[in-house]
């Protein structure tokens, strides 16, 4: 039985623990700096808790010694600290970060590592990249690759048309930081919350707009091979306009702690959510201009007898699937591993990846 270190005992970290320990194949060392966060796991079979300052790599490395792998579920600003600790402990490293700058540091740490470094193992980046890459391989020449993901309340009831389902810090960060894209064949940065578009899916109207970090390494991978590549977050109509007013007109992008306080004390959380994955790729195939689309919806459901939100399931499930594939020898054991290197079929066949495999997933192909 392999031991996995999980750093961060929040919504996602706790779900990673539930999935790994519940499988019967793993034991977990759960690390957090909050005694209150660790308390529910103190006497749990298969779980060892360790109270450590996450921003202290040396102390963190000591707690992670002997671990096969480390899954970093801590806030994005602690990414590099946990990655350094995992390297010092000689463990494989996985994270869920959307932060572009932190991912670049992880890539540098992987350069001479004796273990695998696999950042961005969540939903977006993460599964969205795996799904997109599977479609991309069907084409002889790429034109446009569009990635759209949203974690949404099933029953919106406020002006934002939104409930908190994910890290508030993470949401604010992706709404503020520059976004990577390929536009007319050139790598460029685009502003967050801009280029808003509307589309309908199953009779429901959504909006989608630029947010940071969702593409993972795809920009570098597809540089020089695609005309347009972009990632946008899906919300219900009207959300982007209100967030732009808060961030720009009220200047809360420069007072993020104030915005976090407002959101967490005014916008309720919900367990009744849905995750939408929507990928469209167009290009040349067998001499014809073709388009293929992958669409998937994942809903909240019980895990080990406890109701988990869709964003918990998709994020934690993706990370656990990659850990499992790594343990099974299905992925390289050293160096930097991209989400593009993970086969979709193998991912969906995995015991944890199967949370992404609904009874009927839509694959649509049509000539443009």
N, C-alpha and C positions, 0 to 999 in steps of 0.2 A: 504493500500500500504506500502510495506516494504522499508526501506532505506538501501542501501548498500554503504559502504565506499570503494572506489577504490584508492589505493595508487600507484601513478606513471601514468603520462599522456602521455606515449610514444605510440608506435605502438600497443602494446597489450592492455594497459590500456584504450586507446581511443576506441578500438574495444569492450572491455568489457562494456564500457559506452554505446556505440551505441546499443549493443544487449539488455542490461538490460532496458534502458530507452525506446528503440524502442518497447519492448514487451508490454508496458503500465502497467506492474505489479510492477515496481520498480522506486524509485527515487535514485539518486546517490549523494554522497558527494565525489568529486574528489580532491585528495590531491597531491600536487607536490611542490617541492621547487623552481621551475622555473616559473616565471610569464609568460614567453613566451609560455611555454607548456600549461598553464592554459587558456591563452587568448581566444583560439577558443571556449571555453566552457562557457565563462563569462555570456552570455545572453541566454544560452540554456535552454529550458523548461525541468524541471525535474532534472536539474543538479545544485548543489551548489559547488562552488570551494573554496578551502582553501589553501593558501600558507603557508607551514610549512617545517621546516628542518626534513627530514625523519629519520635522525640519532639521533633525540632527542625524545625518546619514550614518555616522559611526555607531551610535547607540542603536539605531534601527537595524543596521547590518547584523549586530550581535543577536537581535531577536529573530532574525531570518536565517541564521546559520542552519544548515541541514535541510533547508527547503528545496524541493525540486524546482519550483517556480514561484514567482511572486506576482500577484494580480493587484495592481495599484488602483484602488477605488477612492483615493483621497482627492481633495479639490485640485483643480488644474495647476494652481500656483505652487503645488508641492511635488509636481511630476519629476523634476530633475533630482530632487532630494531622494525620492524613493528609488529612482533608476540607479543612482549612484550606490545606494545601499544594497540593492539587488546584485549589482556587479561585484561589490566587495564581498558579498555572501556567497558568490559563485552560483547563483540561481538564475534560471531563465526569467525574463522580465516581460510582462504584459501590462498595458494600461488602456484607459478609455478616453484619453484626452482629446479634445478638439483644438487645443491651443497649438498654433503653428510653431511659435518660437520654441516651446518645450519639446515638441517632436523633433525639431532640428538638433537639439542637444542630445536627445535619445539616440538619434542616428550616429552622432559623433561617438557616443559611449560604446556603441555596437561595433565600431570599426575594428577594435582589437580584442573584443570580448570572446571568451571561451564558451559562452552560452548564447542562446537565442534572445534577441531583443525584438519584440513584436508590439509596437505601439498601436493605438487607435483601434482596439479590438471590440468596440461597442457596436452601436447601431449605425451612427454616421459621424465620423468615419467608422468603418468596420464592415458590417454586413452589406451596406449599400454599395461599397466598393467591390465586394466579392460578387454581388449580383450583377453590377454593371460590367465587370470584367468578363463574366460568362457570356453576356450578350456581345460584347466587343469582339470576342474571338470568332463570332459568326461572320464577320465582315472582311472583305478583301481590302476595302479602303473606307476609312471613317470620314464622316462629315460632321455630325453633331452628336454630342453625348450630354444628356441632361439628367441630373440626379435631383430628386425631390423627396424629402422625408419630413414627416410631422408627427409629434406626439401630442394628441389633442383630447380634450374632454369630449365624451360622447354627448353630453348634455350641457352645452355652454349657456350661461345665464347671467353674464355681466357684459359691460361695454367692451372689455378686452376680448370677449369670446374665448377666454382662456382660463385654465386652472393650473396651479403649480403641480407638475408631475416629475420634474427633473431638478437638478441643482440650480438654485437661483443664481449663484455666482457664474455657473456655466452658461446659463441663458443670457445674462447680461454681457458676458464676455463675447459670445458669438454675435450679439447685436451691435457691438461696438468696434471690434477689431476689423482690419481690412480683410477682404476675401480674395482668395486666389481663383483665377480663371484663365482659360485660353479663349481669346477673342480674335476672330479672323486670323487664326494661326499663330498669334503672338501671346506669350505669357504676360499677364498683367494683374494688377490688383484692382478690385472694384469695391465700392463702399457698401457696407452692410445696410440692410433695410431698404435698399434701392432696387430698381428694375423689377417692380412688383407686377405680377401677372395673375390672371384668374383662370381657373379651369374647373371642369365638373367631372366628378367621378361617382358613379352609381347614384346619380340624381342630386348630389350634394355639391354646392359651389364652394371652392376654396380659393385662397390667395397664396402665392409663394413669392419669396423675396430673398435677396442675397443674405447669407450669414456666413460667418467665418469658420473654417476648419473642416467642413464636411467632406471635402475631396480627398483628404489624406495625402497620399503620395501620387495620386493620379495625374496631377499637372506635370510633374517631372517625368512620369512614365510615358505620357502621351504627347509630350512636347515634340512638335514637328510631325505628328501623325494624325492630328485631328484639327478640323476647322474651328469648332467651338466646343468648349467644355465648361459647364458651370454647375454649381450646387445651390439649391434654394430650400429654405425651410417652409413647410406648409402650415398655414394657420387658416382660421375662418376669416372672411372679409372684414376689414376695418381694424384689425389688430395692428398692422404695420403703421398706420397713420397715427394711432394713439401713442405707440412706442416712440415714434419719431418726435412727437411733441414733447414727450417726457425727456428724452435724451438730448434733443437739440434745442428746442425752444426754452425748456426749463434748465438746460445745461446739466442734467443729471448724469450724462456720460462722464463728467469730471467729478461727480460726487456719487460714486457707485454704491457706497455703503448706505447712503440715504435712499437711493432707489431700491436697494435690497430690502431695507427696513420697510419701505412703503409696500412693496410687493408681498413680502412675507406676512405682513399684518393686515393686508387688505384683500388679497386674492387667495381664496381657499384652495387647499390641495384637494385632489380627488383620486380615488382608486378606480373610478369608472372612466377609463380612457381607451383610446385606440391609437395604434401606431400605423401610419401609412407609409409604405415604401413604393416609390413610383420612378422607374428608370426608363428613359427612352433613348434609343441609339438609332441613328440613320447613317446610311452610306451605301457603298457599292457592293453588291453580292452577285456573282455570276453574271456581271455585265448589266445588272439592273439596279436602279436606285430604290432601296428598300428601307423599311423602318421596323424595328422590333421593340416591344414594350414589356417590361416586367412590372406587375402590380401585385401588392400583397398587403393585407390588413391583419394585424395581430391585436387581440383584445385581452383585457385583464382576465386572469383565470387563477385557480388555486394551484399552489406549489407546496407539496408536503403538507397539505391540509390547511394552508394559510393563503388567503387571497393576496395576490400580487398584481400590481398595475402592469399594463402592457409595456411601459417603458422600463420597468424593473426586469421583466421577463426577457425582453429583446436585448437589453444591454448586458445583463448578467449572463443570459444564455449564450450570447455570442462569445463572450470572454471565456466561459467554461468550455465551450466547444473547441476553441483554439487550444486551451490547456490540454484537453483530452486528446486532440489530434497530435499535439506535441509529445505527449506521453506515449502515444501509440506509434511513434516513429513516422507519422504521415507528413511531418514538416521538418525542414532542416533544423539541426540542433545547435548551430552556431551562427553568429552574425545578425545582420539586420534583415528582417523578414517583412515584406509588404503584405497588405491585405490582398493585393492582386495575386500573390503566390498561393492563396488558399482556394482550392477547387470548390465550386458551389455544390456539386453533387455530393462530395465527401462531407462538406459542412452540414448539409441538410440530412444526410444519413446518420450523423452523429447523434448520440442520445440527448445532448443538450441543444444542438442545432435544430433538432426536430420541432422545437417551439416555433420556428419560422416556417415550418412546412404545413400549411393548412390543408384541409381536405381537397380544396380546389384552388390552385394558384393560377392567376391569369397570365398567359403568355399570348401576346397578340402581335401578329406580323401582317403588315399591309404595305402595298406599294404607295409611295408618295406621289 
